[in-house]
């Protein structure tokens, strides 16, 4: 995923090669998922004839200032990338466009031909990027919602320490929050925490002023070094965890030390347990929460196991032969409910449509209602044939004469 260094590399490429040039032709993809809030035709009309005055960036967002508004703004998402024909611009994983591909790429979302013949394209294979046309991008969401830029507006040590002292969440989750600081993504967060020797789950407010200073310095050094080499990851220092963070567990090492993988801030996280250790206070809290979660899950499982036997199954059990000590096995609903519960507890995916779920739930309700009515009738028949109208002393059943 492009983070601050990759987007800054794109900004610098546009700055160096496109400023002062007029847009002669524009082709905007008819893709409303990426092109946000404006038709491709209106977008093209707003660009043609305009001159590019400057290229600006905040966090992972880039926008072009033209000689008059509105201005195109690019939120890179998972795989957004800027390409300039004949110019080397940093490439990164998932951008999916090579020098041998057709030009412009079939993944191009905005293509510009400038008055000197230079051509620029913003591409996005995975369609998580967002391209907007705004009168003032800096004052409109999502850019207006961002925290200080991690390169241009980095906090002072006093500001950083005070800000962290008010945060009770894990430090990696905080670094990924673009409202706290803009431009840090998954790989930068892993790198700066490794360099600062801080565990990704360490509670932000527990960090000492010294640790805060070390972390702030790591953020500065990692971002500046990545930009210095044009965000070309092959030129990142060899002692960075970056080079091994995508290796398989058990085969990932940095400087001879084992890398482990956990989830932090909702993201897969690489860290070195030997060097990045939790404070005793945080470790105790996490262990306590883990026990509470285990107990709660066990309680919920017990409750669900009890609820899994439906009322119609209970009716069947009440009409068993009273001499039989072996309870009747519940029918297939237990298995079905357990399966449904497993699905509910799993991760949600974008491929599941909530409307379809509601339709399926309605259908299941009708089917279960019919099934219950049918079983109730069967149970009533069995009851009338096996039970006597009255009971003897002590509630024991009398045999019919």
Steps between C-alpha positions, in 0.01 A plus 500: 500500500636845415585699810646845550838436327337345191247783464772760559709339225202537263451863605863581432486336159198714404670810644820438305339419163150647477487846657417789270362271230149518362271197488422442135295183538344309788348153515319405821377145555128437531547335839279657770658284769831681449389827339306644791201729459548623143444354153801421286383753240471786750836404649670514160340835414626647830861405419549573130664835434617544859866547597661299783627751754618272782481148642415467869475216748376431850531155650421252224303751291623692196331783313587720204445873525398644164481865389135497610281260701376233523809284564545123459574318827635145530461271801728207412328219689658154469659523157469852361804617305617789284685429175661749264592366160876491456565598863606261775250525784516272803318171456375285781324175557141479369539794260490236223623722216833429327695666221391225261127551565272691264496877539296639651437199719159336495499583873535873432240712680624845396717554193643842413681610185690826549573766241862385450389141433581369850243248625400426857273224634354418839431126514326273747465130437319414822255792489542607862630844401275804492535784249308820567453842342507765775514878521737483796621148580684606818174625654282206397483141630691277510800737506340743745450210743869406509736560788839668453707371210771258619762672284402866476323556832660253740427582863763619744609262775286687753192490274557134416548394862192689614289359214603141581435548872129543422470186287410168664525292182786294358776707346480341155125557479563865588771543234264359237232753593523763226317745724790481747785524253464483121706283268602202714372167375568138589860462389617834641330428835674162524835654405497795739386282792775249424762774478374652828485156668133544597247217504210569257240430772661724761244744639582843361452684830748267675796614289759708684616834365825331398315233303279766340811688389653182356181419311465854365858489376438160337198637312709789370798286399303219332283734292789726400717201400219345294445830317873547450513182289183590311294248697689223318473218754799317350714785631364502854769426763572130533441507877136601457230251595328601175700250295378199702149601609336306216692179557317200641483457880801301619704617201503871573812646662666839526864526606481136609204556731164330451201701381158408633162603360197618695194712437525861619278787398305254286804429283752219470802623691866398490713547810801349678398362842860495623535875447141629522365395837181605674523687826392293800191720548379458143583128499291451816206692353511300176519171693201607711296594194591171337368306801180705507451441129552125544250485787246707309540282192457183708187645660360597162577154362318340795202731449496427129519125561195530722316717251588264219235254620186658361155485662382239253796277590414543869145387429638186343710435811200531734317222323781248525451171677539597870694178564768604254796674666664578170387840374389528143765664280403842375417522134699674230415853625782488755753439227344769283496756782859420589598549138314831487671608821841423350417715202382785722824492698718505188631800311252686286579540131399752242366219284210436739199715420292601802180505294558137402556416868166655592321306226663176613411570862136562404490174304659308786241646736209379286655155461566467875147619578350232275737239640405590856126485429546161334702363791251635752220308330708180503586554864134550589405173329770308683400656830136403463589141413763446771376704798195440722259786566577493875800417716515294815643597835841658474437592140572146370319392190245218523487230243177487307286206576 
